[in-house]
Amino acid sequence: MAPLASLSTLVALALLVGSSVAKQPNILYILSDDVGWNEVSWHNPDMITPNLQELADTGVVLEHHYTNSLCTPSRSALMTGYYAHKLGRQVRLLFVCFFVVGDLFIWLKDLGYNTHIVGKDALVCNGPYTPTYRGSKTFSKKKRSTDKTLLHTISRSLLICYLPPGGFDMRDGERVAWEANGTYSMYLFADKAIEVIESYNGREDPFFLYLATQNVHVPLEASFRNLNITDMYPDETDENRRRLIAMVTAMDEGVGRVIQALKDNGLYDDTIIVWTTDNGGREYKDNNKPLRGYKGSLFEGATRVPAVIRTPLLESTPRVYDGLMHIVDWQDTLLAAIGASEVAGDDGVNQWEALRSPAASSPSFESPRTEFFYNMDFVPGVGIDGGIRVGKYKYMRGLMLYTNETGPWLFNLEDDPNETTNLLEFEPDIAQELQARLEAELENVVQADSILPSFNSNPANWGGAWSPGWCNAS
């Protein structure tokens, strides 16, 4: 096991609090949902995201940050440090329970952190594997991304598990939070995150707060206390597009309130703040422009996402980090940032020193990560369904979800970041080499779960609220 924190990092931690004994920094990790490449102000000046822009203006923008192309695979990689295809998480949106949920929380608790979750949980569905059983003090667990954003009473069934429609799905810990009904989720989640932050005013023990916003996932519902969304983006004539980008701004407003709470409670400069999204945008006008593709595919528009990190531990900010980074890297990177000495082997790459040092901006810099898997699966009768990047080359094959494209494709992302030219016929040797890499990875693929319908948690049996136990593993 390799050391994760250098002496310079530990010294920086000590200087941050002005003593020889460093207070471990708090961590605020904000994961939004379905935000496209073109939906943040540093990529698109027409977007109204002043609070995210403040993070960019005082931190490090990650211009080559990758995720899986769907929510649960990305969240699984974040929480465990393993590629989703090694967990059986590679193909579905919602899954049955699995034993590795919350590994990041367990590591942090062992290092003296109090851990909190606020927002959407798209990982588990059975009681013993819900976050409160995995070491987290949890506000809410919205298990289904198909839920209403404004009203927490759903009006349609979840197709994956064939659940009947209707029911309430918001909890405060294990208690059904009926009082939340009718509240816009971004307001609600921001309020609860602020409560957590305020509880640490004057305390020395550090916290890890994972804030998972529902915005901007469908349904398209934007809510502002004092602003009409038509007035906000008057030049956008497409109603769905206007609602979608207004949801981004509503998310930004909530993030801004949470960051202000850190400032008001004297915790802003003691906190590592990360913001990113779980995958690229859905198939809506311009949301991933100029990148190709949408959520559910393996094209860059689905997997290369906006991200930023802000903390005084980073030197010479603001700046841009052009090294490759994958969501699977955050576990090792954050553990290194707080001074952990080691971590069990996983698929993550510790990027902390690269993020911390301005040397990462020099032309001679070599990124700690040079390759990664976009995803991997084996479909009977079809074969390999996945993709890999090695250096500047990207190779992928299989049916792209939500499209009729099947590949295979080979792209030079250094020369062609928007994937306009398939090089398969021009670089056959490289394509063959990367195809062999995918074939070799098949031995690490865990078969994705097969979910059987269960009506154990039918709201009719639980006073009108969804409850754990709503799915079974075959």
C-alpha positions as CSV (number, residue, x, y, z in Angstrom):
1,M,0.0,0.0,0.0
2,A,1.4,3.4,-1.1
3,P,1.5,6.5,1.2
4,L,-1.2,9.0,0.4
5,A,0.0,12.2,1.9
6,S,3.3,13.9,1.6
7,L,5.1,15.9,4.3
8,S,4.2,19.2,2.4
9,T,0.5,18.3,2.6
10,L,0.7,17.7,6.3
11,V,2.6,21.0,6.8
12,A,0.0,22.8,4.8
13,L,-2.7,21.4,7.0
14,A,-0.9,22.6,10.1
15,L,-0.4,26.1,8.7
16,L,-4.1,26.3,7.8
17,V,-5.1,26.2,11.5
18,G,-2.0,28.1,12.7
19,S,-0.6,25.4,15.0
20,S,1.7,22.4,15.0
21,V,-1.3,20.0,15.4
22,A,-3.4,20.2,12.2
23,K,-7.2,20.2,12.4
24,Q,-8.3,17.9,9.7
25,P,-10.3,19.8,7.1
26,N,-14.0,19.3,6.6
27,I,-15.2,18.0,3.3
28,L,-18.3,19.2,1.4
29,Y,-18.8,17.0,-1.7
30,I,-21.7,18.2,-3.8
31,L,-22.9,15.8,-6.5
32,S,-25.5,17.2,-8.9
33,D,-27.6,15.2,-11.3
34,D,-27.4,15.3,-15.1
35,V,-25.7,18.7,-15.5
36,G,-24.3,19.0,-19.0
37,W,-20.9,20.3,-20.0
38,N,-22.5,23.4,-21.5
39,E,-24.6,24.2,-18.4
40,V,-22.0,25.9,-16.2
41,S,-20.9,29.5,-16.6
42,W,-17.1,28.8,-17.2
43,H,-18.2,26.8,-20.3
44,N,-21.2,28.9,-21.3
45,P,-21.3,32.6,-20.3
46,D,-25.1,32.6,-20.9
47,M,-25.6,30.3,-17.9
48,I,-26.4,31.9,-14.5
49,T,-24.3,30.0,-12.0
50,P,-22.5,32.6,-9.9
51,N,-21.9,30.4,-6.9
52,L,-20.3,27.6,-8.9
53,Q,-18.4,30.3,-10.7
54,E,-17.1,31.6,-7.4
55,L,-15.7,28.1,-6.7
56,A,-14.0,28.2,-10.2
57,D,-12.6,31.6,-9.6
58,T,-11.0,30.6,-6.3
59,G,-10.2,27.0,-6.9
60,V,-9.1,24.5,-9.6
61,V,-11.4,23.7,-12.5
62,L,-11.1,20.0,-13.6
63,E,-11.3,20.1,-17.4
64,H,-10.9,16.4,-18.0
65,H,-13.0,14.9,-15.2
66,Y,-14.9,11.8,-16.2
67,T,-17.8,9.7,-14.7
68,N,-19.8,6.8,-15.8
69,S,-22.7,7.6,-18.1
70,L,-25.5,6.9,-15.6
71,C,-26.2,7.8,-12.0
72,T,-25.9,4.6,-10.0
73,P,-22.6,3.4,-11.7
74,S,-21.0,6.8,-11.0
75,R,-22.2,6.9,-7.4
76,S,-21.0,3.4,-6.8
77,A,-17.5,4.3,-8.1
78,L,-17.4,7.4,-6.0
79,M,-18.3,5.6,-2.8
80,T,-16.1,2.6,-3.2
81,G,-13.1,3.5,-5.3
82,Y,-13.8,0.7,-7.7
83,Y,-15.0,0.7,-11.3
84,A,-18.8,0.0,-11.5
85,H,-18.2,-3.1,-13.7
86,K,-16.3,-4.7,-10.8
87,L,-19.4,-4.3,-8.6
88,G,-22.1,-5.4,-10.9
89,R,-23.3,-1.8,-11.1
90,Q,-22.5,-1.1,-14.8
91,V,-25.8,-1.2,-16.6
92,R,-28.8,-0.3,-14.4
93,L,-30.2,2.9,-12.9
94,L,-31.2,1.4,-9.6
95,F,-30.1,-1.7,-7.9
96,V,-30.5,-4.1,-5.1
97,C,-28.3,-3.8,-2.1
98,F,-24.6,-4.6,-2.2
99,F,-22.0,-4.9,0.5
100,V,-19.6,-2.1,-0.5
101,V,-22.0,0.9,-0.2
102,G,-20.5,3.5,1.9
103,D,-16.8,2.4,1.9
104,L,-15.8,6.1,1.7
105,F,-17.9,6.9,4.8
106,I,-16.3,4.0,6.7
107,W,-12.8,5.2,5.9
108,L,-13.6,8.7,7.0
109,K,-15.3,7.6,10.2
110,D,-12.2,5.5,11.0
111,L,-10.2,8.8,10.6
112,G,-12.4,10.6,13.1
113,Y,-14.9,12.2,10.7
114,N,-18.6,12.6,11.3
115,T,-20.3,11.7,8.0
116,H,-23.6,13.1,6.7
117,I,-25.7,12.5,3.6
118,V,-28.3,15.0,2.4
119,G,-30.2,14.4,-0.8
120,K,-30.6,11.7,-3.4
121,D,-29.6,8.1,-2.8
122,A,-29.6,5.9,-5.9
123,L,-27.6,3.0,-4.6
124,V,-29.6,0.8,-2.2
125,C,-33.1,-0.5,-1.5
126,N,-32.9,-2.8,1.5
127,G,-32.8,-1.6,5.1
128,P,-29.4,-3.1,6.3
129,Y,-27.7,-1.4,3.4
130,T,-29.2,2.1,3.7
131,P,-26.8,4.8,4.8
132,T,-27.7,4.9,8.5
133,Y,-26.6,1.3,8.7
134,R,-23.4,2.1,6.9
135,G,-22.0,4.7,9.3
136,S,-23.7,7.9,8.1
137,K,-25.9,10.4,9.8
138,T,-28.5,10.8,7.1
139,F,-31.2,13.3,6.3
140,S,-33.0,12.0,3.3
141,K,-32.9,9.1,0.9
142,K,-34.7,9.8,-2.3
143,K,-34.3,6.3,-3.8
144,R,-35.9,7.0,-7.2
145,S,-34.8,9.7,-9.5
146,T,-38.2,9.5,-11.2
147,D,-39.7,11.2,-8.1
148,K,-41.2,14.7,-8.4
149,T,-38.8,17.5,-7.7
150,L,-41.3,19.8,-6.2
151,L,-43.8,17.4,-4.6
152,H,-42.4,14.3,-3.0
153,T,-45.5,12.3,-3.8
154,I,-44.7,10.3,-7.0
155,S,-47.2,10.0,-9.7
156,R,-45.8,7.1,-11.8
157,S,-44.3,3.7,-11.3
158,L,-40.6,2.9,-11.4
159,L,-40.3,0.7,-14.4
160,I,-37.2,-1.2,-13.3
161,C,-38.8,-2.8,-10.3
162,Y,-42.4,-2.6,-11.5
163,L,-43.6,-0.7,-8.5
164,P,-47.2,0.5,-8.4
165,P,-47.6,4.3,-8.6
166,G,-48.1,6.6,-5.7
167,G,-46.4,7.0,-2.3
168,F,-44.2,9.3,-0.4
169,D,-40.4,9.0,-0.5
170,M,-38.6,11.4,1.8
171,R,-37.0,10.5,5.1
172,D,-35.1,12.2,7.9
173,G,-32.8,9.4,9.0
174,E,-35.2,6.5,9.3
175,R,-38.3,8.6,10.0
176,V,-40.7,9.5,7.2
177,A,-40.4,13.3,6.8
178,W,-44.1,14.0,6.0
179,E,-43.4,17.7,6.7
180,A,-41.3,17.9,3.6
181,N,-44.2,17.4,1.2
182,G,-44.7,20.3,-1.2
183,T,-41.2,21.6,-0.7
184,Y,-38.9,22.1,-3.7
185,S,-36.1,19.5,-3.2
186,M,-33.2,21.9,-3.7
187,Y,-34.5,24.2,-1.0
188,L,-35.1,21.3,1.3
189,F,-31.7,19.7,0.8
190,A,-29.9,23.1,1.1
191,D,-31.8,23.8,4.4
192,K,-30.8,20.4,5.8
193,A,-27.1,20.8,4.7
194,I,-27.1,24.2,6.4
195,E,-28.4,22.6,9.6
196,V,-25.5,20.2,9.5
197,I,-23.0,23.0,9.0
198,E,-24.4,25.2,11.7
199,S,-24.1,22.3,14.2
200,Y,-20.3,22.4,13.7
201,N,-19.9,26.1,14.7
202,G,-17.1,26.1,17.3
203,R,-16.4,22.4,17.1
204,E,-13.0,20.8,16.4
205,D,-14.2,17.5,15.1
206,P,-14.3,17.4,11.3
207,F,-17.2,16.4,9.1
208,F,-17.8,14.9,5.7
209,L,-21.0,16.2,4.1
210,Y,-22.2,14.6,0.9
211,L,-24.9,16.7,-0.7
212,A,-26.5,15.0,-3.6
213,T,-28.9,17.4,-5.4
214,Q,-31.8,16.1,-7.5
215,N,-31.5,19.0,-9.9
216,V,-31.4,18.8,-12.9
217,H,-32.9,15.4,-13.3
218,V,-36.3,15.1,-14.9
219,P,-39.1,16.0,-14.3
220,L,-38.3,19.5,-15.4
221,E,-39.4,21.6,-12.5
222,A,-37.8,24.9,-11.5
223,S,-38.8,26.9,-8.5
224,F,-37.5,30.3,-7.3
225,R,-38.9,32.3,-4.4
226,N,-38.9,35.7,-6.1
227,L,-38.1,35.1,-9.8
228,N,-40.1,33.8,-12.8
229,I,-38.1,31.4,-14.9
230,T,-39.3,33.0,-18.1
231,D,-37.7,36.2,-16.9
232,M,-34.5,34.5,-16.0
233,Y,-33.7,33.2,-19.5
234,P,-35.9,35.3,-21.8
235,D,-34.0,34.5,-25.0
236,E,-34.6,30.8,-24.7
237,T,-37.7,29.9,-26.7
238,D,-37.8,26.2,-26.0
239,E,-39.9,25.7,-22.9
240,N,-38.2,22.5,-21.8
241,R,-34.8,23.9,-22.3
242,R,-35.7,27.0,-20.4
243,R,-36.9,24.9,-17.5
244,L,-33.8,22.7,-17.6
245,I,-31.3,25.6,-17.4
246,A,-33.5,27.3,-14.8
247,M,-33.1,24.1,-12.7
248,V,-29.3,24.5,-13.0
249,T,-29.6,28.1,-11.7
250,A,-31.9,26.9,-8.8
251,M,-29.3,24.3,-8.0
252,D,-26.6,27.0,-8.0
253,E,-28.7,29.1,-5.7
254,G,-29.0,26.3,-3.2
255,V,-25.2,25.6,-3.4
256,G,-24.6,29.2,-2.8
257,R,-26.7,29.2,0.4
258,V,-24.7,26.2,1.7
259,I,-21.4,27.8,0.9
260,Q,-22.6,31.0,2.6
261,A,-23.4,28.9,5.7
262,L,-19.8,27.7,5.7
263,K,-18.6,31.4,5.7
264,D,-21.1,32.5,8.3
265,N,-20.0,29.7,10.7
266,G,-16.2,30.3,10.2
267,L,-15.8,27.0,8.3
268,Y,-15.2,28.1,4.7
269,D,-11.4,28.1,4.8
270,D,-11.4,24.9,6.8
271,T,-13.4,23.0,4.2
272,I,-12.5,21.2,1.0
273,I,-15.4,21.8,-1.4
274,V,-15.9,19.7,-4.4
275,W,-18.7,20.1,-7.0
276,T,-19.4,17.9,-9.9
277,T,-22.2,15.9,-11.5
278,D,-22.9,12.2,-11.9
279,N,-23.0,12.2,-15.7
280,G,-23.6,14.4,-18.7
281,G,-26.9,15.9,-19.6
282,R,-29.9,14.1,-21.1
283,E,-30.9,14.6,-24.7
284,Y,-31.9,18.2,-24.5
285,K,-30.9,21.1,-26.8
286,D,-27.2,22.2,-26.5
287,N,-26.7,20.8,-22.9
288,N,-23.4,19.0,-23.7
289,K,-22.3,21.2,-26.5
290,P,-19.8,21.0,-28.1
291,L,-19.2,17.4,-26.8
292,R,-20.9,14.6,-28.7
293,G,-23.6,12.5,-27.2
294,Y,-25.9,12.4,-24.1
295,K,-26.4,10.6,-20.9
296,G,-26.5,6.8,-21.3
297,S,-24.0,6.6,-24.1
298,L,-20.2,6.3,-23.8
299,F,-19.6,9.5,-25.9
300,E,-17.8,12.4,-24.2
301,G,-21.0,14.3,-23.7
302,A,-22.2,11.6,-21.3
303,T,-18.9,11.0,-19.5
304,R,-16.8,14.1,-19.5
305,V,-18.4,16.4,-17.0
306,P,-17.8,19.8,-15.4
307,A,-16.1,19.7,-12.0
308,V,-14.3,22.0,-9.6
309,I,-12.5,21.8,-6.2
310,R,-11.9,24.7,-3.8
311,T,-9.8,24.8,-0.7
312,P,-6.9,27.1,0.6
313,L,-4.8,23.9,0.6
314,L,-4.6,24.4,-3.2
315,E,-1.7,26.6,-4.4
316,S,-1.7,29.4,-6.9
317,T,-5.5,29.4,-7.6
318,P,-7.4,30.0,-9.7
319,R,-6.2,27.6,-12.4
320,V,-7.3,24.8,-14.6
321,Y,-6.2,21.2,-14.2
322,D,-5.9,19.4,-17.5
323,G,-4.9,16.0,-16.2
324,L,-7.2,13.0,-16.6
325,M,-9.4,12.4,-13.5
326,H,-12.2,9.8,-13.0
327,I,-14.9,9.9,-10.3
328,V,-13.3,6.6,-9.0
329,D,-10.3,8.7,-8.0
330,W,-12.1,10.8,-5.3
331,Q,-11.8,8.3,-2.5
332,D,-8.0,8.1,-2.6
333,T,-7.7,11.8,-3.4
334,L,-9.8,13.0,-0.5
335,L,-8.2,10.6,1.9
336,A,-4.8,11.9,0.8
337,A,-6.0,15.5,1.2
338,I,-6.9,15.0,4.9
339,G,-3.6,13.3,5.7
340,A,-4.5,9.6,5.6
341,S,-1.3,7.5,5.5
342,E,-2.6,4.7,3.3
343,V,-5.7,3.1,1.8
344,A,-6.5,-0.4,0.5
345,G,-5.9,-1.0,-3.1
346,D,-8.7,0.0,-5.5
347,D,-9.1,1.4,-9.0
348,G,-8.7,5.0,-7.9
349,V,-5.6,7.1,-8.5
350,N,-4.5,9.6,-5.8
351,Q,-4.6,13.0,-7.5
352,W,-4.1,15.2,-4.5
353,E,-0.6,16.4,-5.2
354,A,-1.4,17.0,-8.8
355,L,-4.4,19.1,-7.8
356,R,-2.6,20.9,-5.0
357,S,0.5,22.0,-6.9
358,P,0.7,24.6,-9.7
359,A,3.4,22.4,-11.3
360,A,0.5,20.4,-12.7
361,S,-0.1,23.3,-15.1
362,S,3.4,23.1,-16.6
363,P,3.9,21.6,-20.1
364,S,6.1,18.9,-18.7
365,F,3.5,17.7,-16.2
366,E,2.7,14.0,-16.4
367,S,-0.8,13.2,-15.2
368,P,-1.1,10.5,-12.4
369,R,-3.8,8.9,-14.5
370,T,-3.1,8.0,-18.1
371,E,-6.0,5.6,-18.8
372,F,-9.4,4.5,-17.6
373,F,-12.4,2.4,-18.5
374,Y,-15.6,4.2,-19.5
375,N,-17.5,1.1,-18.7
376,M,-17.4,-2.6,-19.3
377,D,-20.0,-5.3,-19.8
378,F,-20.5,-8.5,-21.8
379,V,-23.9,-8.9,-23.5
380,P,-24.7,-12.5,-24.6
381,G,-25.2,-12.5,-28.3
382,V,-23.7,-9.1,-28.7
383,G,-20.3,-9.3,-27.0
384,I,-18.3,-6.6,-25.3
385,D,-20.1,-3.4,-24.5
386,G,-17.7,-0.9,-23.2
387,G,-14.9,1.6,-23.7
388,I,-11.4,2.4,-22.7
389,R,-9.1,5.5,-23.0
390,V,-5.3,5.1,-23.1
391,G,-3.4,8.3,-23.5
392,K,-5.1,10.3,-26.3
393,Y,-6.9,7.4,-27.8
394,K,-10.4,6.2,-27.0
395,Y,-11.9,3.0,-28.2
396,M,-15.5,1.8,-27.6
397,R,-18.0,-0.7,-28.9
398,G,-21.5,-1.8,-28.2
399,L,-25.0,-0.4,-28.4
400,M,-25.1,3.2,-27.0
401,L,-28.1,3.6,-24.7
402,Y,-30.8,5.9,-26.0
403,T,-29.3,5.8,-29.5
404,N,-29.1,3.3,-32.4
405,E,-25.3,3.6,-32.8
406,T,-23.3,0.4,-32.3
407,G,-19.7,1.1,-33.3
408,P,-16.9,0.2,-32.9
409,W,-15.2,3.6,-32.7
410,L,-11.7,4.9,-32.3
411,F,-11.0,8.6,-31.6
412,N,-8.0,10.7,-31.0
413,L,-9.3,12.9,-28.2
414,E,-6.3,15.2,-28.2
415,D,-6.9,16.2,-31.8
416,D,-10.7,15.5,-31.9
417,P,-12.2,16.1,-28.5
418,N,-15.7,16.3,-30.0
419,E,-15.5,12.8,-31.6
420,T,-16.2,13.8,-35.2
421,T,-13.9,11.3,-37.0
422,N,-13.9,7.6,-36.4
423,L,-10.3,6.4,-37.0
424,L,-11.0,2.7,-37.0
425,E,-10.0,2.3,-40.7
426,F,-7.0,4.6,-40.4
427,E,-5.4,3.3,-37.2
428,P,-6.3,-0.4,-37.2
429,D,-3.3,-1.4,-35.1
430,I,-4.3,0.9,-32.2
431,A,-7.9,-0.3,-32.4
432,Q,-6.8,-3.9,-32.2
433,E,-4.6,-3.2,-29.2
434,L,-7.4,-1.4,-27.3
435,Q,-9.8,-4.1,-28.2
436,A,-7.4,-6.6,-26.7
437,R,-7.4,-4.4,-23.5
438,L,-11.1,-4.6,-23.3
439,E,-11.1,-8.4,-23.8
440,A,-8.5,-8.8,-21.0
441,E,-10.7,-6.8,-18.6
442,L,-13.6,-9.2,-19.1
443,E,-12.2,-11.4,-16.3
444,N,-12.9,-8.5,-13.8
445,V,-16.5,-7.9,-14.9
446,V,-19.1,-8.9,-12.3
447,Q,-22.4,-9.8,-13.8
448,A,-24.9,-7.0,-13.3
449,D,-27.8,-7.8,-10.9
450,S,-31.0,-9.2,-12.2
451,I,-33.8,-7.5,-10.3
452,L,-37.0,-9.3,-9.5
453,P,-40.1,-7.2,-8.6
454,S,-41.1,-7.0,-5.0
455,F,-44.1,-5.3,-3.5
456,N,-42.7,-5.6,0.1
457,S,-42.6,-1.8,0.4
458,N,-45.9,-0.9,-1.3
459,P,-46.9,2.4,0.3
460,A,-50.3,0.8,1.0
461,N,-48.5,-1.4,3.5
462,W,-46.6,1.4,5.2
463,G,-49.0,4.2,5.7
464,G,-48.5,5.7,2.3
465,A,-44.6,5.9,2.3
466,W,-42.1,3.9,0.4
467,S,-40.0,1.7,2.7
468,P,-36.8,-0.3,2.4
469,G,-37.3,-3.8,1.0
470,W,-38.6,-2.8,-2.4
471,C,-36.4,-5.1,-4.5
472,N,-34.9,-8.6,-4.4
473,A,-31.8,-10.0,-5.9
474,S,-32.2,-13.1,-8.1
